[in-house]
């Protein structure tokens, strides 16, 4: 077996360790929809179909282990290609130790073994960074492979489209701002932008084929309304607009609105359900959001900034990987994956996994890595190391963009930032390797032998 293929295979095996230890693939509350979608094709109005198509791998293979294995392989492949684009040594040499490091100090392998689209977020970002900043390190065929996987990763979740498109726009703006101070830095965003467009086209095409109508995302006003409920903006709006004769049905519940978005949407006999369901409430939710934006713009801006900051600091491992998901997913597993049901019943997750000790390491290391990420930027700027700077700035922009998309436009959860926090650790590791290699080649300057200028 060729060294790169062997390295990818080893990395895939390392990424599978948490799921193998668990005795079952890992589940989140939302996993249930992605388990049954390949069998029923019944798309809930708060989901999109592409990841449901991907989990069809499980239906074809007769086991959800095939989904986890495919995810682990794709992560290993994208890491290998990113190392080829950015690292100073052969990627196959660096891949296994890097994946081992990430498996110890981040949640990456837990994401790879979970039936959720979250593992694809980091893949999409690595793909865009590689396509934007590699310059002659990857063949045309390998760039095409990265673009294909990246487009698929972008399609897996609506937030991926927003984060990826925002990153491409931000990188284009950065290249324009630094066009005179650092002309060689300019990212080549043509293929990256085309890849985002391909991802969006995939979403539209998959929905056209599977649902019968082309769309990118389903109406999401209810999700935003839930965030306004959590932040108190909805309560203020209803207090201002609910005299006798108000057209808003939500006025009936203005004195008893839940404290959290999740309670408003999911817990018990929810207010939306009592008012006819999500579809029946979508129009009213849109009106409340639109009018509140017009009436309280500063409040919305302040709230969005606060939530973005909160989300940026929330990245604990284990969010939603709890035994309680069993009541939601057991019947679905029993019906479609009987062996998977038995595995889950005997799994560590169903017994209850204690992530406290693990998070003592994960949170500390990932927080330190995000601080060191700024150091990588400074050192790379001074040494004119275009690759280190490009990778670091892409990940920094992603961390901020993801915090805004998930925190301000939805509501903060550890799961959202945890899915990409491992990227900061990777950048610091690659930056350290490039710095060390530069020093080995030339103690006096990091530009020797093209290491700093590649």
C-alpha positions in Angstrom: 0.0 0.0 0.0 1.3 3.5 -0.9 2.4 5.5 2.1 -0.3 8.2 1.7 -3.1 5.5 1.5 -1.6 3.7 4.5 -1.4 7.0 6.5 -5.1 7.8 5.6 -6.1 4.3 6.6 -4.3 4.6 10.0 -5.8 8.0 10.6 -9.3 6.6 9.8 -8.8 3.9 12.3 -7.7 6.4 15.0 -10.8 8.6 14.3 -13.0 5.5 14.8 -11.7 4.8 18.3 -14.4 6.7 20.4 -17.2 5.0 18.5 -15.6 1.6 18.8 -15.0 2.1 22.5 -18.6 3.2 22.9 -19.7 0.0 21.2 -22.1 1.9 18.9 -22.0 4.9 16.6 -22.8 8.0 18.6 -26.1 9.8 18.5 -27.5 13.3 19.2 -31.1 14.3 19.5 -31.3 15.2 15.8 -29.8 12.0 14.7 -33.1 10.3 14.6 -34.2 12.3 11.5 -31.1 11.4 9.6 -31.5 7.7 10.5 -35.0 7.3 9.1 -34.7 9.8 6.1 -33.1 7.3 3.7 -35.9 4.9 4.3 -39.0 7.2 4.4 -37.9 10.3 2.5 -40.2 12.3 4.8 -38.4 15.6 5.4 -39.3 17.5 8.5 -39.8 21.2 7.8 -36.8 22.1 10.0 -34.3 19.9 8.1 -32.6 19.7 4.7 -32.1 16.4 2.8 -28.4 16.2 1.8 -27.1 14.6 5.0 -30.1 12.2 4.9 -28.9 11.1 1.5 -25.4 10.6 2.8 -26.7 8.4 5.7 -28.2 6.3 2.9 -24.7 4.6 3.0 -26.0 3.0 6.2 -29.1 1.7 4.4 -27.0 0.3 1.6 -24.6 -1.4 3.9 -27.2 -2.5 6.5 -25.3 -0.7 9.3 -24.7 2.8 10.5 -21.1 1.9 11.1 -20.6 2.4 7.4 -21.7 6.1 7.8 -19.2 6.6 10.7 -16.4 4.9 8.7 -17.1 7.0 5.6 -17.0 10.2 7.7 -13.7 9.2 9.4 -12.2 8.4 6.0 -13.2 11.7 4.5 -11.8 13.6 7.5 -8.5 11.7 7.2 -8.4 12.4 3.4 -9.1 16.1 3.8 -6.5 16.5 6.6 -4.0 14.7 4.3 -4.7 17.1 1.5 -4.6 20.1 3.8 -1.2 19.0 5.1 0.0 18.6 1.5 -1.1 22.2 0.9 0.3 23.7 4.1 2.8 21.5 5.9 6.6 21.6 5.4 7.0 17.8 5.4 5.4 15.0 3.5 1.7 14.8 4.5 1.7 11.1 5.0 4.4 11.4 7.7 2.5 14.0 9.6 -1.0 12.8 9.3 -1.1 9.9 11.9 0.6 11.9 14.7 -1.6 14.9 14.0 -4.8 12.9 14.0 -3.6 11.2 17.2 -3.0 14.6 18.8 -6.4 15.9 17.7 -8.1 12.7 19.0 -6.6 13.2 22.4 -7.2 17.0 22.9 -10.3 17.7 20.7 -13.7 16.3 19.9 -12.8 15.5 16.3 -13.1 11.7 16.6 -16.3 12.0 18.6 -17.8 14.0 15.7 -16.5 11.6 13.1 -18.3 8.7 14.9 -21.6 10.6 15.4 -24.6 10.4 13.1 -24.7 14.2 12.5 -23.5 16.5 9.7 -21.3 18.4 12.2 -18.1 16.6 11.2 -18.4 18.1 7.7 -18.1 21.7 8.9 -14.3 21.5 9.4 -13.9 19.6 6.2 -15.6 22.4 4.2 -13.3 25.0 5.8 -10.1 23.0 5.2 -11.1 22.6 1.6 -11.7 26.3 1.1 -8.4 27.2 2.8 -6.5 24.7 0.7 -8.0 25.8 -2.6 -7.4 29.4 -1.7 -3.8 29.4 -0.6 -2.0 26.3 -2.1 0.0 27.4 -5.0 1.5 24.6 -7.1 1.5 22.1 -4.2 -1.5 20.2 -5.4 -2.1 18.7 -8.9 -5.2 19.6 -10.9 -6.7 16.2 -10.1 -6.1 16.6 -6.4 -7.6 20.1 -6.4 -10.7 18.6 -8.1 -10.9 15.9 -5.4 -10.8 18.6 -2.7 -13.4 20.6 -4.4 -15.7 17.7 -4.8 -15.5 16.7 -1.1 -15.8 20.4 0.0 -18.9 20.9 -2.1 -20.5 17.9 -0.6 -19.5 19.0 2.9 -21.0 22.5 2.3 -24.2 20.8 1.2 -24.6 18.8 4.4 -26.1 21.6 6.5 -27.5 25.1 5.9 -25.1 26.7 8.3 -22.2 25.4 6.2 -23.4 27.4 3.3 -23.4 30.6 5.3 -20.0 30.0 7.0 -18.3 28.9 3.8 -19.7 31.7 1.6 -18.8 34.2 4.3 -15.3 32.9 4.5 -14.8 33.2 0.7 -16.0 36.7 0.7 -13.8 37.6 3.7 -10.7 36.1 2.1 -11.4 38.0 -1.1 -11.7 41.2 0.9 -8.5 40.5 2.9 -6.6 39.9 -0.4 -7.8 43.2 -1.7 -6.9 45.1 1.6 -3.4 43.6 1.6 -2.8 43.8 -2.1 0.0 46.4 -1.7 1.5 45.4 1.6 1.7 41.7 0.7 0.9 41.0 -2.9 1.9 37.4 -2.8 -0.7 36.7 -0.1 -3.7 37.2 -2.4 -5.8 34.1 -2.1 -7.0 32.4 -5.3 -10.7 32.3 -4.5 -12.0 31.4 -8.0 -12.2 27.6 -7.4 -13.2 28.1 -3.8 -16.1 30.3 -4.8 -17.1 27.8 -7.5 -17.0 25.1 -4.9 -19.4 27.0 -2.7 -21.7 27.4 -5.7 -21.4 23.7 -6.4 -22.4 23.0 -2.8 -25.5 25.2 -3.1 -26.3 23.5 -6.4 -26.1 20.1 -4.8 -28.6 21.2 -2.1 -31.0 22.5 -4.7 -30.6 19.4 -6.9 -31.0 16.9 -4.1 -34.2 18.6 -2.9 -35.5 18.7 -6.5 -34.9 14.9 -6.9 -36.0 13.7 -3.4 -38.7 16.2 -2.4 -39.9 17.3 -5.8 -39.1 21.0 -5.5 -35.9 23.0 -5.7 -34.9 24.9 -2.6 -31.8 25.7 -0.5 -33.4 25.7 3.0 -36.9 25.5 4.3 -38.6 28.5 6.1 -36.6 29.1 9.3 -38.5 32.0 10.9 -39.6 29.7 13.7 -36.0 29.1 14.7 -35.3 32.8 14.8 -38.4 33.5 16.7 -37.3 31.0 19.3 -34.1 32.9 19.7 -36.1 36.1 20.2 -38.1 34.4 22.9 -35.0 33.3 24.7 -33.5 36.8 24.5 -36.6 38.6 25.7 -37.1 40.5 22.5 -40.3 38.6 21.6 -41.7 39.4 25.1 -40.9 43.1 24.6 -42.5 43.1 21.2 -45.6 41.4 22.4 -46.0 43.7 25.3 -45.9 46.6 22.9 -48.2 45.1 20.4 -50.8 43.0 22.3 -53.7 45.3 23.2 -57.2 44.0 22.6 -57.7 43.1 19.0 -54.1 42.4 18.2 -53.7 40.0 15.2 -50.9 38.1 16.8 -51.9 34.7 18.2 -48.8 34.5 20.2 -50.2 37.3 22.4 -52.1 34.6 24.3 -48.8 33.3 25.7 -46.9 36.5 26.3 -47.0 36.1 30.0 -45.9 32.5 29.9 -43.2 32.4 27.3 -40.5 29.8 28.1 -37.0 30.9 29.1 -35.1 29.1 26.4 -35.4 28.5 22.6 -35.3 24.8 23.0 -38.2 24.8 25.5 -40.2 27.0 23.1 -39.6 24.6 20.2 -39.3 21.2 21.6 -40.3 20.6 25.2 -43.7 19.2 26.0 -46.9 20.5 24.4 -45.1 23.5 22.9 -46.7 26.9 22.1 -46.2 26.5 18.4 -48.0 23.1 18.5 -50.9 24.6 20.5 -51.1 27.3 17.8 -51.3 24.9 14.9 -47.7 23.9 14.3 -44.6 25.3 12.7 -46.1 25.8 9.3 -49.2 27.6 10.6 -47.0 29.9 12.7 -44.3 30.7 10.0 -46.1 33.8 8.7 -46.6 35.3 12.1 -43.1 34.5 13.1 -41.8 36.3 10.0 -43.9 39.4 10.8 -42.7 39.5 14.4 -39.0 39.2 13.4 -39.3 41.8 10.6 -41.2 44.4 12.7 -39.0 43.9 15.7 -35.9 44.5 13.5 -37.5 47.8 12.4 -38.5 48.9 15.9 -35.5 47.7 17.9 -32.5 47.7 15.6 -29.9 48.6 18.3 -31.3 45.9 20.6 -30.9 43.3 17.8 -27.3 44.4 17.1 -26.4 44.4 20.8 -28.0 40.9 21.3 -26.3 39.5 18.2 -22.9 40.8 19.4 -23.4 39.3 22.8 -24.6 35.9 21.4 -21.7 35.8 19.0 -19.3 36.3 21.9 -21.1 33.7 24.0 -21.0 31.1 21.1 -17.3 31.7 20.5 -16.6 30.6 24.1 -18.8 27.6 24.1 -17.0 24.5 22.8 -17.3 21.7 25.4 -17.3 18.1 24.1 -20.3 15.9 24.7 -23.2 18.3 24.1 -26.2 16.1 23.4 -24.2 12.8 23.5 -26.4 11.6 26.4 -28.3 8.5 27.3 -31.6 10.5 27.1 -31.5 10.4 23.3 -32.6 6.8 23.6 -36.3 7.6 24.2 -36.3 9.5 20.9 -34.2 7.1 18.7 -34.8 3.7 20.1 -38.0 2.9 18.1 -36.4 4.2 14.9 -33.2 2.0 15.4 -35.3 -1.0 16.3 -37.3 -0.6 13.1 -34.5 0.1 10.6 -31.3 -1.1 12.3 -32.1 -3.9 14.8 -28.4 -4.7 15.4 -27.7 -1.0 15.9 -30.5 -0.8 18.4 -28.9 -3.7 20.4 -25.5 -2.0 20.2 -26.9 1.3 21.4 -28.7 -0.3 24.3 -25.4 -1.8 25.5 -23.3 1.2 24.6 -21.3 3.5 26.9 -23.5 6.4 25.7 -26.7 4.6 26.9 -25.0 4.0 30.2 -24.0 7.6 30.4 -20.6 9.0 29.4 -18.9 11.4 31.9 -17.2 14.1 29.7 -16.1 16.2 32.7 -12.5 15.0 32.9 -12.2 15.0 29.1 -13.4 18.6 28.9 -10.8 19.5 31.5 -8.3 18.7 28.7 -10.3 19.6 25.6 -11.6 23.0 26.7 -8.2 24.0 28.1 -6.2 23.0 25.0 -8.7 24.4 22.5 -8.9 27.7 24.3 -5.1 27.9 24.4 -5.0 27.0 20.7 -7.3 29.9 19.8 -5.1 32.3 21.7 -2.0 30.8 20.1 -3.7 31.2 16.7 -3.2 34.9 17.0 0.5 34.3 17.7 0.7 32.2 14.6 -0.7 35.1 12.6 1.8 37.6 14.1 4.8 35.3 13.5 3.7 34.4 10.0 3.2 38.1 9.1 6.7 39.0 10.3 8.3 36.1 8.5 6.1 36.5 5.4 5.1 32.9 5.7 2.1 33.0 3.3 0.9 29.5 4.0 0.9 29.7 7.8 -0.8 33.2 7.6 -3.4 32.0 5.1 -4.3 28.9 7.0 -4.4 30.8 10.3 -6.5 33.7 9.0 -9.0 31.3 7.3 -9.5 29.4 10.6 -9.8 32.6 12.7 -12.4 34.1 10.3 -14.2 30.8 10.4 -14.3 30.7 14.2 -15.8 34.2 14.2 -18.2 33.5 11.4 -19.5 30.3 12.8 -20.0 32.0 16.2 -22.2 34.6 14.5 -24.1 32.2 12.2 -24.9 29.7 15.0 -25.0 32.1 18.0 -26.7 35.2 16.7 -28.9 33.6 14.0 -29.8 30.6 16.1 -28.9 30.3 19.7 -25.6 29.4 21.4 -24.8 25.7 22.0 -21.5 24.0 22.7 -22.1 21.6 19.8 -21.9 24.4 17.2 -18.5 25.8 18.1 -17.2 22.4 19.2 -17.5 21.1 15.7 -14.7 23.4 14.4 -12.7 24.2 17.6 -10.2 21.4 16.6 -9.2 23.5 13.6 -7.3 25.9 15.8 -5.3 23.1 17.3 -4.4 21.9 13.8 -3.3 25.4 12.7 -1.0 25.7 15.8 0.5 22.3 15.1 1.1 23.1 11.4 2.4 26.5 12.2 4.9 25.1 14.7 6.0 22.5 12.2 6.6 25.2 9.6 8.4 27.4 12.0 10.7 24.5 13.2 11.4 23.4 9.6 12.3 27.0 8.7 14.7 27.3 11.6 16.3 24.0 10.7 16.8 25.1 7.1 18.1 28.6 8.0 18.6 29.8 11.6 18.7 33.4 10.5 15.7 33.6 8.3 12.5 31.6 7.7 12.4 32.3 4.0 15.2 29.9 3.2 14.7 27.1 0.6 11.3 28.6 -0.2 9.7 27.4 3.1 8.5 30.8 4.1 7.4 31.9 0.7 5.7 28.8 -0.6 
